[in-house]
């Protein structure tokens, strides 16, 4: 169950990030940013309460957000996405995977 909470937190966190970017042009989107982030943190908290370790939970959430934000920024806003940026995201996610495989819950 903790992984479902974590996936929900990742998705809602990403919604908050995209809403924040949209809010720069249309301030009404800032309301969606606040709601999305509040829900994301709530689901992340539920994942931790359900037994997911904070290193794994927050690390996975943060690493996923970095990669998804870079990809969605490119797709939705034509932000740059260089090979170096992709490599950096891959290294971060690899680090989280190594920590996860180390026997953490």
N, CA, C and O atoms as CSV, one atom per row, in Angstrom:
chain,resi,resn,atom,element,x,y,z
A,1,UNK,N,N,0.829,-1.202,0.000
A,1,UNK,CA,C,0.000,0.000,0.000
A,1,UNK,C,C,0.866,1.256,0.000
A,1,UNK,O,O,0.515,2.268,-0.607
A,2,UNK,N,N,2.018,1.173,0.699
A,2,UNK,CA,C,2.872,2.364,0.778
A,2,UNK,C,C,3.362,2.809,-0.596
A,2,UNK,O,O,3.563,4.001,-0.827
A,3,UNK,N,N,3.555,1.850,-1.516
A,3,UNK,CA,C,4.021,2.218,-2.845
A,3,UNK,C,C,2.924,2.904,-3.654
A,3,UNK,O,O,3.218,3.767,-4.481
A,4,UNK,N,N,1.683,2.537,-3.431
A,4,UNK,CA,C,0.575,3.237,-4.101
A,4,UNK,C,C,0.488,4.682,-3.618
A,4,UNK,O,O,0.277,5.599,-4.412
A,5,UNK,N,N,0.652,4.877,-2.314
A,5,UNK,CA,C,0.683,6.241,-1.784
A,5,UNK,C,C,1.829,7.032,-2.416
A,5,UNK,O,O,1.673,8.198,-2.778
A,6,UNK,N,N,2.975,6.375,-2.538
A,6,UNK,CA,C,4.140,7.060,-3.094
A,6,UNK,C,C,3.917,7.442,-4.554
A,6,UNK,O,O,4.257,8.552,-4.963
A,7,UNK,N,N,3.358,6.546,-5.327
A,7,UNK,CA,C,3.067,6.859,-6.736
A,7,UNK,C,C,2.092,8.032,-6.827
A,7,UNK,O,O,2.272,8.930,-7.649
A,8,UNK,N,N,1.066,8.023,-5.989
A,8,UNK,CA,C,0.131,9.152,-5.957
A,8,UNK,C,C,0.820,10.449,-5.582
A,8,UNK,O,O,0.529,11.501,-6.151
A,9,UNK,N,N,1.740,10.377,-4.617
A,9,UNK,CA,C,2.488,11.570,-4.206
A,9,UNK,C,C,3.342,12.098,-5.349
A,9,UNK,O,O,3.436,13.309,-5.549
A,10,UNK,N,N,3.955,11.207,-6.089
A,10,UNK,CA,C,4.788,11.616,-7.227
A,10,UNK,C,C,3.928,12.306,-8.291
A,10,UNK,O,O,4.287,13.367,-8.800
A,11,UNK,N,N,2.800,11.696,-8.614
A,11,UNK,CA,C,1.923,12.271,-9.647
A,11,UNK,C,C,1.390,13.631,-9.216
A,11,UNK,O,O,1.404,14.582,-9.997
A,12,UNK,N,N,0.919,13.725,-7.973
A,12,UNK,CA,C,0.379,15.011,-7.500
A,12,UNK,C,C,1.462,16.064,-7.347
A,12,UNK,O,O,1.218,17.246,-7.589
A,13,UNK,N,N,2.651,15.647,-6.948
A,13,UNK,CA,C,3.761,16.596,-6.871
A,13,UNK,C,C,4.097,17.163,-8.239
A,13,UNK,O,O,4.377,18.352,-8.386
A,14,UNK,N,N,4.064,16.295,-9.230
A,14,UNK,CA,C,4.334,16.751,-10.594
A,14,UNK,C,C,3.236,17.688,-11.090
A,14,UNK,O,O,3.513,18.673,-11.774
A,15,UNK,N,N,1.986,17.375,-10.739
A,15,UNK,CA,C,0.877,18.285,-11.075
A,15,UNK,C,C,1.107,19.649,-10.442
A,15,UNK,O,O,0.852,20.678,-11.068
A,16,UNK,N,N,1.582,19.660,-9.212
A,16,UNK,CA,C,1.876,20.921,-8.529
A,16,UNK,C,C,2.982,21.704,-9.220
A,16,UNK,O,O,2.902,22.926,-9.351
A,17,UNK,N,N,4.002,21.002,-9.656
A,17,UNK,CA,C,5.118,21.663,-10.334
A,17,UNK,C,C,4.677,22.259,-11.668
A,17,UNK,O,O,5.024,23.396,-11.988
A,18,UNK,N,N,3.925,21.503,-12.435
A,18,UNK,CA,C,3.437,22.006,-13.720
A,18,UNK,C,C,2.461,23.162,-13.501
A,18,UNK,O,O,2.487,24.146,-14.240
A,19,UNK,N,N,1.604,23.045,-12.491
A,19,UNK,CA,C,0.668,24.139,-12.173
A,19,UNK,C,C,1.418,25.397,-11.774
A,19,UNK,O,O,1.009,26.509,-12.110
A,20,UNK,N,N,2.521,25.213,-11.054
A,20,UNK,CA,C,3.336,26.369,-10.657
A,20,UNK,C,C,3.861,27.094,-11.893
A,20,UNK,O,O,3.811,28.321,-11.971
A,21,UNK,N,N,4.358,26.334,-12.845
A,21,UNK,CA,C,4.880,26.934,-14.082
A,21,UNK,C,C,3.759,27.633,-14.848
A,21,UNK,O,O,3.959,28.728,-15.373
A,22,UNK,N,N,2.579,27.007,-14.916
A,22,UNK,CA,C,1.434,27.630,-15.587
A,22,UNK,C,C,0.981,28.889,-14.849
A,22,UNK,O,O,0.495,29.834,-15.469
A,23,UNK,N,N,1.140,28.900,-13.534
A,23,UNK,CA,C,0.743,30.049,-12.729
A,23,UNK,C,C,1.555,31.302,-13.014
A,23,UNK,O,O,1.113,32.411,-12.714
A,24,UNK,N,N,2.724,31.135,-13.584
A,24,UNK,CA,C,3.536,32.302,-13.935
A,24,UNK,C,C,2.864,33.150,-15.006
A,24,UNK,O,O,3.095,34.356,-15.099
A,25,UNK,N,N,2.031,32.503,-15.808
A,25,UNK,CA,C,1.311,33.218,-16.864
A,25,UNK,C,C,-0.158,33.449,-16.510
A,25,UNK,O,O,-0.763,34.430,-16.942
A,26,UNK,N,N,-0.720,32.540,-15.725
A,26,UNK,CA,C,-2.125,32.636,-15.295
A,26,UNK,C,C,-2.187,32.338,-13.802
A,26,UNK,O,O,-2.242,31.175,-13.402
A,27,UNK,N,N,-2.179,33.374,-12.983
A,27,UNK,CA,C,-2.074,33.195,-11.527
A,27,UNK,C,C,-3.108,32.266,-10.888
A,27,UNK,O,O,-2.872,31.758,-9.791
A,28,UNK,N,N,-4.222,32.036,-11.532
A,28,UNK,CA,C,-5.212,31.132,-10.973
A,28,UNK,C,C,-4.649,29.716,-10.786
A,28,UNK,O,O,-5.103,28.971,-9.917
A,29,UNK,N,N,-3.666,29.356,-11.601
A,29,UNK,CA,C,-3.040,28.037,-11.494
A,29,UNK,C,C,-2.317,27.846,-10.170
A,29,UNK,O,O,-2.077,26.711,-9.757
A,30,UNK,N,N,-1.968,28.937,-9.497
A,30,UNK,CA,C,-1.282,28.810,-8.207
A,30,UNK,C,C,-2.151,28.087,-7.181
A,30,UNK,O,O,-1.625,27.418,-6.291
A,31,UNK,N,N,-3.465,28.211,-7.293
A,31,UNK,CA,C,-4.360,27.481,-6.386
A,31,UNK,C,C,-4.199,25.977,-6.599
A,31,UNK,O,O,-4.172,25.212,-5.634
A,32,UNK,N,N,-4.093,25.558,-7.836
A,32,UNK,CA,C,-3.877,24.141,-8.135
A,32,UNK,C,C,-2.513,23.683,-7.613
A,32,UNK,O,O,-2.359,22.536,-7.193
A,33,UNK,N,N,-1.535,24.575,-7.640
A,33,UNK,CA,C,-0.212,24.259,-7.111
A,33,UNK,C,C,-0.294,23.935,-5.626
A,33,UNK,O,O,0.244,22.924,-5.173
A,34,UNK,N,N,-0.962,24.785,-4.878
A,34,UNK,CA,C,-1.076,24.599,-3.430
A,34,UNK,C,C,-1.819,23.304,-3.105
A,34,UNK,O,O,-1.379,22.524,-2.260
A,35,UNK,N,N,-2.931,23.083,-3.771
A,35,UNK,CA,C,-3.722,21.875,-3.510
A,35,UNK,C,C,-2.932,20.623,-3.894
A,35,UNK,O,O,-2.923,19.645,-3.145
A,36,UNK,N,N,-2.281,20.644,-5.036
A,36,UNK,CA,C,-1.512,19.475,-5.492
A,36,UNK,C,C,-0.380,19.145,-4.535
A,36,UNK,O,O,-0.188,17.985,-4.168
A,37,UNK,N,N,0.372,20.164,-4.129
A,37,UNK,CA,C,1.484,19.913,-3.201
A,37,UNK,C,C,0.983,19.440,-1.846
A,37,UNK,O,O,1.587,18.553,-1.243
A,38,UNK,N,N,-0.108,20.013,-1.359
A,38,UNK,CA,C,-0.659,19.579,-0.068
A,38,UNK,C,C,-1.082,18.111,-0.139
A,38,UNK,O,O,-0.828,17.343,0.789
A,39,UNK,N,N,-1.713,17.732,-1.219
A,39,UNK,CA,C,-2.129,16.333,-1.383
A,39,UNK,C,C,-0.914,15.416,-1.553
A,39,UNK,O,O,-0.894,14.302,-1.030
A,40,UNK,N,N,0.089,15.885,-2.279
A,40,UNK,CA,C,1.298,15.080,-2.477
A,40,UNK,C,C,1.997,14.817,-1.143
A,40,UNK,O,O,2.387,13.685,-0.858
A,41,UNK,N,N,2.153,15.850,-0.336
A,41,UNK,CA,C,2.810,15.673,0.970
A,41,UNK,C,C,1.974,14.783,1.877
A,41,UNK,O,O,2.521,14.016,2.670
A,42,UNK,N,N,0.659,14.879,1.766
A,42,UNK,CA,C,-0.209,14.004,2.557
A,42,UNK,C,C,-0.002,12.550,2.163
A,42,UNK,O,O,0.132,11.684,3.028
A,43,UNK,N,N,0.025,12.277,0.863
A,43,UNK,CA,C,0.235,10.903,0.413
A,43,UNK,C,C,1.636,10.403,0.753
A,43,UNK,O,O,1.808,9.235,1.101
A,44,UNK,N,N,2.629,11.268,0.658
A,44,UNK,CA,C,3.975,10.871,1.064
A,44,UNK,C,C,3.999,10.533,2.550
A,44,UNK,O,O,4.645,9.568,2.957
A,45,UNK,N,N,3.313,11.308,3.344
A,45,UNK,CA,C,3.213,11.019,4.781
A,45,UNK,C,C,2.531,9.683,5.024
A,45,UNK,O,O,2.966,8.912,5.879
A,46,UNK,N,N,1.479,9.403,4.290
A,46,UNK,CA,C,0.779,8.125,4.434
A,46,UNK,C,C,1.681,6.956,4.043
A,46,UNK,O,O,1.624,5.893,4.660
A,47,UNK,N,N,2.511,7.152,3.023
A,47,UNK,CA,C,3.463,6.109,2.626
A,47,UNK,C,C,4.450,5.822,3.756
A,47,UNK,O,O,4.789,4.668,4.017
A,48,UNK,N,N,4.905,6.880,4.420
A,48,UNK,CA,C,5.842,6.707,5.533
A,48,UNK,C,C,5.154,6.036,6.722
A,48,UNK,O,O,5.730,5.158,7.365
A,49,UNK,N,N,3.931,6.451,7.005
A,49,UNK,CA,C,3.166,5.841,8.098
A,49,UNK,C,C,2.932,4.355,7.809
A,49,UNK,O,O,2.943,3.534,8.727
A,50,UNK,N,N,2.721,4.013,6.541
A,50,UNK,CA,C,2.477,2.626,6.158
A,50,UNK,C,C,3.744,1.772,6.223
A,50,UNK,O,O,3.677,0.554,6.057
A,51,UNK,N,N,4.882,2.394,6.462
A,51,UNK,CA,C,6.102,1.627,6.660
A,51,UNK,C,C,7.239,1.888,5.692
A,51,UNK,O,O,8.316,1.311,5.848
A,52,UNK,N,N,7.039,2.723,4.714
A,52,UNK,CA,C,8.115,3.029,3.771
A,52,UNK,C,C,9.154,3.896,4.467
A,52,UNK,O,O,8.800,4.882,5.115
A,53,UNK,N,N,10.420,3.547,4.345
A,53,UNK,CA,C,11.482,4.337,4.959
A,53,UNK,C,C,11.591,5.708,4.312
A,53,UNK,O,O,11.343,5.859,3.116
A,54,UNK,N,N,11.962,6.703,5.102
A,54,UNK,CA,C,12.024,8.069,4.569
A,54,UNK,C,C,13.096,8.215,3.491
A,54,UNK,O,O,12.918,8.977,2.541
A,55,UNK,N,N,14.193,7.500,3.629
A,55,UNK,CA,C,15.246,7.577,2.613
A,55,UNK,C,C,14.768,7.071,1.269
A,55,UNK,O,O,15.087,7.642,0.226
A,56,UNK,N,N,14.005,6.003,1.304
A,56,UNK,CA,C,13.464,5.438,0.071
A,56,UNK,C,C,12.296,6.283,-0.430
A,56,UNK,O,O,12.236,6.632,-1.609
A,57,UNK,N,N,11.379,6.605,0.461
A,57,UNK,CA,C,10.193,7.363,0.064
A,57,UNK,C,C,10.523,8.733,-0.494
A,57,UNK,O,O,10.131,9.065,-1.613
A,58,UNK,N,N,11.242,9.529,0.281
A,58,UNK,CA,C,11.557,10.876,-0.173
A,58,UNK,C,C,12.541,10.842,-1.341
A,58,UNK,O,O,12.434,11.635,-2.277
A,59,UNK,N,N,13.498,9.918,-1.279
A,59,UNK,CA,C,14.472,9.817,-2.368
A,59,UNK,C,C,13.818,9.467,-3.688
A,59,UNK,O,O,14.130,10.057,-4.721
A,60,UNK,N,N,12.907,8.501,-3.651
A,60,UNK,CA,C,12.197,8.103,-4.869
A,60,UNK,C,C,11.326,9.237,-5.372
A,60,UNK,O,O,11.278,9.514,-6.571
A,61,UNK,N,N,10.633,9.895,-4.441
A,61,UNK,CA,C,9.782,11.019,-4.808
A,61,UNK,C,C,10.599,12.136,-5.466
A,61,UNK,O,O,10.220,12.664,-6.511
A,62,UNK,N,N,11.710,12.480,-4.844
A,62,UNK,CA,C,12.543,13.573,-5.363
A,62,UNK,C,C,13.169,13.210,-6.708
A,62,UNK,O,O,13.149,14.014,-7.640
A,63,UNK,N,N,13.721,12.012,-6.808
A,63,UNK,CA,C,14.368,11.603,-8.057
A,63,UNK,C,C,13.357,11.518,-9.205
A,63,UNK,O,O,13.632,11.954,-10.323
A,64,UNK,N,N,12.210,10.964,-8.917
A,64,UNK,CA,C,11.172,10.877,-9.945
A,64,UNK,C,C,10.735,12.260,-10.390
A,64,UNK,O,O,10.522,12.504,-11.578
A,65,UNK,N,N,10.604,13.154,-9.437
A,65,UNK,CA,C,10.182,14.523,-9.763
A,65,UNK,C,C,11.191,15.222,-10.656
A,65,UNK,O,O,10.812,15.939,-11.582
A,66,UNK,N,N,12.469,15.018,-10.385
A,66,UNK,CA,C,13.506,15.648,-11.212
A,66,UNK,C,C,13.389,15.167,-12.655
A,66,UNK,O,O,13.382,15.972,-13.587
A,67,UNK,N,N,13.299,13.864,-12.830
A,67,UNK,CA,C,13.229,13.314,-14.180
A,67,UNK,C,C,11.935,13.712,-14.881
A,67,UNK,O,O,11.959,14.142,-16.034
A,68,UNK,N,N,10.809,13.570,-14.189
A,68,UNK,CA,C,9.521,13.910,-14.805
A,68,UNK,C,C,9.417,15.398,-15.136
A,68,UNK,O,O,8.877,15.766,-16.179
A,69,UNK,N,N,9.922,16.238,-14.266
A,69,UNK,CA,C,9.874,17.679,-14.527
A,69,UNK,C,C,10.694,18.027,-15.755
A,69,UNK,O,O,10.269,18.846,-16.570
A,70,UNK,N,N,11.856,17.422,-15.900
A,70,UNK,CA,C,12.684,17.695,-17.074
A,70,UNK,C,C,11.980,17.249,-18.359
A,70,UNK,O,O,11.980,17.967,-19.359
A,71,UNK,N,N,11.388,16.067,-18.317
A,71,UNK,CA,C,10.700,15.543,-19.507
A,71,UNK,C,C,9.458,16.367,-19.827
A,71,UNK,O,O,9.259,16.780,-20.970
A,72,UNK,N,N,8.623,16.605,-18.816
A,72,UNK,CA,C,7.398,17.379,-19.064
A,72,UNK,C,C,7.703,18.830,-19.415
A,72,UNK,O,O,6.977,19.446,-20.196
A,73,UNK,N,N,8.769,19.379,-18.844
A,73,UNK,CA,C,9.172,20.740,-19.211
A,73,UNK,C,C,9.528,20.827,-20.685
A,73,UNK,O,O,9.213,21.808,-21.360
A,74,UNK,N,N,10.185,19.791,-21.169
A,74,UNK,CA,C,10.539,19.746,-22.594
A,74,UNK,C,C,9.280,19.622,-23.460
A,74,UNK,O,O,9.122,20.343,-24.445
A,75,UNK,N,N,8.391,18.702,-23.083
A,75,UNK,CA,C,7.193,18.425,-23.879
A,75,UNK,C,C,6.209,19.594,-23.840
A,75,UNK,O,O,5.696,20.008,-24.881
A,76,UNK,N,N,5.944,20.124,-22.655
A,76,UNK,CA,C,4.897,21.136,-22.507
A,76,UNK,C,C,5.374,22.566,-22.741
A,76,UNK,O,O,4.615,23.397,-23.239
A,77,UNK,N,N,6.634,22.860,-22.384
A,77,UNK,CA,C,7.091,24.252,-22.418
A,77,UNK,C,C,8.314,24.467,-23.306
A,77,UNK,O,O,8.850,25.572,-23.388
A,78,UNK,N,N,8.743,23.397,-23.966
A,78,UNK,CA,C,9.929,23.475,-24.834
A,78,UNK,C,C,11.180,23.903,-24.082
A,78,UNK,O,O,12.048,24.579,-24.635
A,79,UNK,N,N,11.264,23.510,-22.830
A,79,UNK,CA,C,12.472,23.756,-22.044
A,79,UNK,C,C,13.598,22.890,-22.595
A,79,UNK,O,O,13.341,21.861,-23.219
A,80,UNK,N,N,14.843,23.299,-22.370
A,80,UNK,CA,C,15.949,22.467,-22.848
A,80,UNK,C,C,16.020,21.145,-22.074
A,80,UNK,O,O,15.717,21.090,-20.882
A,81,UNK,N,N,16.419,20.101,-22.766
A,81,UNK,CA,C,16.663,18.798,-22.153
A,81,UNK,C,C,17.879,18.216,-22.862
A,81,UNK,O,O,17.767,17.522,-23.873
A,82,UNK,N,N,19.026,18.518,-22.304
A,82,UNK,CA,C,20.285,18.119,-22.923
A,82,UNK,C,C,20.672,16.707,-22.497
A,82,UNK,O,O,20.150,16.186,-21.511
A,83,UNK,N,N,21.576,16.097,-23.232
A,83,UNK,CA,C,22.079,14.782,-22.809
A,83,UNK,C,C,22.697,14.824,-21.403
A,83,UNK,O,O,22.576,13.858,-20.649
A,84,UNK,N,N,23.345,15.912,-21.052
A,84,UNK,CA,C,23.926,16.039,-19.710
A,84,UNK,C,C,22.832,16.052,-18.649
A,84,UNK,O,O,22.985,15.438,-17.593
A,85,UNK,N,N,21.738,16.741,-18.919
A,85,UNK,CA,C,20.616,16.768,-17.977
A,85,UNK,C,C,20.006,15.373,-17.836
A,85,UNK,O,O,19.659,14.951,-16.733
A,86,UNK,N,N,19.879,14.663,-18.954
A,86,UNK,CA,C,19.333,13.311,-18.894
A,86,UNK,C,C,20.256,12.379,-18.110
A,86,UNK,O,O,19.788,11.546,-17.335
A,87,UNK,N,N,21.556,12.520,-18.312
A,87,UNK,CA,C,22.523,11.715,-17.576
A,87,UNK,C,C,22.442,12.007,-16.076
A,87,UNK,O,O,22.472,11.088,-15.258
A,88,UNK,N,N,22.339,13.277,-15.722
A,88,UNK,CA,C,22.218,13.651,-14.318
A,88,UNK,C,C,20.979,13.050,-13.674
A,88,UNK,O,O,21.046,12.550,-12.551
A,89,UNK,N,N,19.856,13.092,-14.366
A,89,UNK,CA,C,18.625,12.485,-13.852
A,89,UNK,C,C,18.796,10.983,-13.682
A,89,UNK,O,O,18.359,10.413,-12.682
A,90,UNK,N,N,19.426,10.350,-14.650
A,90,UNK,CA,C,19.657,8.910,-14.577
A,90,UNK,C,C,20.557,8.556,-13.393
A,90,UNK,O,O,20.321,7.559,-12.710
A,91,UNK,N,N,21.577,9.359,-13.151
A,91,UNK,CA,C,22.470,9.114,-12.009
A,91,UNK,C,C,21.733,9.254,-10.680
A,91,UNK,O,O,21.940,8.461,-9.762
A,92,UNK,N,N,20.882,10.255,-10.583
A,92,UNK,CA,C,20.109,10.441,-9.348
A,92,UNK,C,C,19.191,9.246,-9.119
A,92,UNK,O,O,19.139,8.703,-8.015
A,93,UNK,N,N,18.472,8.841,-10.152
A,93,UNK,CA,C,17.565,7.702,-10.010
A,93,UNK,C,C,18.334,6.414,-9.724
A,93,UNK,O,O,17.854,5.558,-8.981
A,94,UNK,N,N,19.527,6.272,-10.313
A,94,UNK,CA,C,20.353,5.103,-10.030
A,94,UNK,C,C,20.775,5.072,-8.570
A,94,UNK,O,O,20.809,4.008,-7.953
A,95,UNK,N,N,21.093,6.229,-8.022
A,95,UNK,CA,C,21.448,6.311,-6.608
A,95,UNK,C,C,20.317,5.875,-5.707
A,95,UNK,O,O,20.543,5.163,-4.728
A,96,UNK,N,N,19.120,6.284,-6.017
A,96,UNK,CA,C,17.954,5.866,-5.234
A,96,UNK,C,C,17.754,4.365,-5.351
A,96,UNK,O,O,17.420,3.704,-4.368
A,97,UNK,N,N,17.954,3.826,-6.539
A,97,UNK,CA,C,17.813,2.386,-6.735
A,97,UNK,C,C,18.842,1.621,-5.909
A,97,UNK,O,O,18.511,0.605,-5.299
A,98,UNK,N,N,20.080,2.096,-5.884
A,98,UNK,CA,C,21.126,1.440,-5.095
A,98,UNK,C,C,20.765,1.451,-3.616
A,98,UNK,O,O,20.956,0.451,-2.925
A,99,UNK,N,N,20.249,2.562,-3.128
A,99,UNK,CA,C,19.833,2.644,-1.730
A,99,UNK,C,C,18.678,1.669,-1.478
A,99,UNK,O,O,18.655,0.985,-0.455
A,100,UNK,N,N,17.735,1.606,-2.395
A,100,UNK,CA,C,16.596,0.704,-2.250
A,100,UNK,C,C,17.021,-0.761,-2.223
A,100,UNK,O,O,16.471,-1.553,-1.458
A,101,UNK,N,N,17.977,-1.116,-3.038
A,101,UNK,CA,C,18.419,-2.498,-3.125
A,101,UNK,C,C,19.293,-2.911,-1.937
A,101,UNK,O,O,19.616,-4.087,-1.771
A,102,UNK,N,N,19.661,-1.950,-1.134
A,102,UNK,CA,C,20.528,-2.213,0.011
A,102,UNK,C,C,19.760,-2.842,1.172
A,102,UNK,O,O,20.287,-2.928,2.282
A,103,UNK,N,N,18.541,-3.275,0.936
A,103,UNK,CA,C,17.779,-3.945,1.975
A,103,UNK,C,C,16.826,-3.040,2.726
A,103,UNK,O,O,16.180,-3.476,3.678
A,104,UNK,N,N,16.728,-1.799,2.317
A,104,UNK,CA,C,15.765,-0.901,2.972
A,104,UNK,C,C,14.372,-1.289,2.545
A,104,UNK,O,O,14.175,-1.893,1.490
A,105,UNK,N,N,13.403,-0.936,3.373
A,105,UNK,CA,C,12.008,-1.310,3.097
A,105,UNK,C,C,11.471,-0.517,1.959
A,105,UNK,O,O,10.314,-0.689,1.578
